[in-house]
Amino acid sequence: MRPRSGPTVQHRVLAARLRILREQAGVSLKAAADALGAHPATVRRIERAETGLDARQVTGLLRRYGVPPAVAEPILAGLGAANLPGWWHHWRDVMEGWQQDVIGVESSASLVRTWHPALVPELLRTPAYAAALYRMRYPDDSPVRRERRVELLRERRRRLGERGTALWALLPAVALHTRVGDPETMAEQRRALAAAMERQHITVQVVPLDHPPHAMTAMPPLHLLRVPAPEIGDQAVLETPGVRVDLVDDPDAVMAYRIRLDAACAAAPPPGTPLPL
């Protein structure tokens, strides 16, 4: 059983397949749990990828659902990979619980769309800019611990680039004027942002300071993640800074966020517009 570090997409996919097979078989949670000699909450946690996938339990569920060998065998063969910890497991000591779930989805996303109302979005931050924010957010961190947070961000960016994940960011011009760190940190961040705009898989739109209110005005940081797996729909990550971070998978809620972000992007200057000074 893999140590808990947030489910990988492989784990989420298999868990979703188990739920779909149960529903197709017309088996209730209680009946599925009875087949395992367990509580219905156990089956619910399995289907939500909240616990590791135990081969004995999965075999029992597949048998109860009457799943033919041609369908069951690929599921059982995939358990080993699904139970492996994600690459981010190495950085668990500097991750909050919500980050493990979010990065688990982000790591297999084909598209990441992001909005921040006041700062440069996380996946476009330079190490110095990120470190300056970490000093403010985690004042008790040692320099070593802070550097590990920066390392994690570097690795996230590297892996997104390696996979060719499309990144589409919307941010207000105020983010380029809110000083994070010293003046050189801000100058470097602006240069890095301008360079990112030239890359094939990155789209950046900046809302000018004199722009009228738009659909994302006053909205907290929002990220939309698209994973190319039919069992997993688009996911939304909504941050309430200093309070909570929610990973939203309800299709209607995610669609509502996407419509708002689409409207804001349509109203903003088009991609390729030079950064405002």
Secondary structure, DSSP 8 states (H G I E B T S, - for coil): ----S---HHHHHHHHHHHHHHHHHT--HHHHHHHHTS-HHHHHHHHTT-S---HHHHHHHHHHTT--HHHHHHHHHTHHHHTS--GGGGGGGG--HHHHHHHHHHTT-SEEEEE-SSS--GGG--HHHHHHHHHHH-TT--HHHHHHHHHHHHHHHHHHHHHT-EEEEEEEGGGGTS--SSHHHHHHHHHHHHHHTTSTTEEEEEE-TT----TTTT---EEEEE-SBTTB--EEEEEETTTEEEEE--HHHHHHHHHHHHHHHHHS--TT-----
